Amino acid sequence: STASRDPSFINRMKKTKKNVAVFYGSQTGTAEEFAGRLARDCIRYGMKGFAVDPEECEMDELTRMGEVENSFALFCLATYGEGDPTDNAQEFFDWLQEDHDLSELRYAVFGLGNKTYEHFNAMGIFVDKRLEELGAVRLCKAGMGDDDANIEEDFVTWRETLWPAVCEHFGIESVGEEGV
Ligand code: FMN
């Protein structure tokens, strides 16, 4: 019931002065929820983020991230089936099989999975590695959430490594945070 959105996330970043795009590959909502929390975190560091469904935007624009100052992308990506992407990340997964110049992209990945599956976090691992191969700059080590144990705790722990790395990379003084 919503009007279709401009598929250009770069336009959206420019128009709304946002610099952090948080993409999620989610089937049952966990990755989407984490993405929303990361987007909201940004304000603490004087940045503006928004959560985006990769299926609803033109992922080819990852090659043009340099058009938005101090921009970066975060990816919360669940794995399903035989180590497959979620339905909404399938096209993005296919796009990553091709060659692209991602040298303007800075990124970090949090994978969502479950250790009882053979292909634990395959999607998160693949995207983290592939983006780097395509020239993107990794801001921090990928997080590997395991919902067989405590995925909330895995997420919170990873987030505590993400923001200091982001602040260091962009020379941001953290606002009201201890020990960062
Ligand atoms: N996790 C993995 O690491 N590898 C898998 O192959 C995998 N397959 C799954 C298949 C099914 C049917 C279900 C229900 C879960 C699977 N998981 C797997 C775990 C999910 O990735 C994990 O529960 C994740 O938190 C789901 O995120 P979402 O709520 O955003 O969809």
Residues whose N, C-alpha, C, O or C-beta is under 5 A from the ligand:
A	BS01	FMN	G25 S26 Q27 T28 G29 T30 A31 E32 A78 T79 Y80 G81 E82 G83 L112 G113 N114 Y117 H119 F120 N121 A122 D147
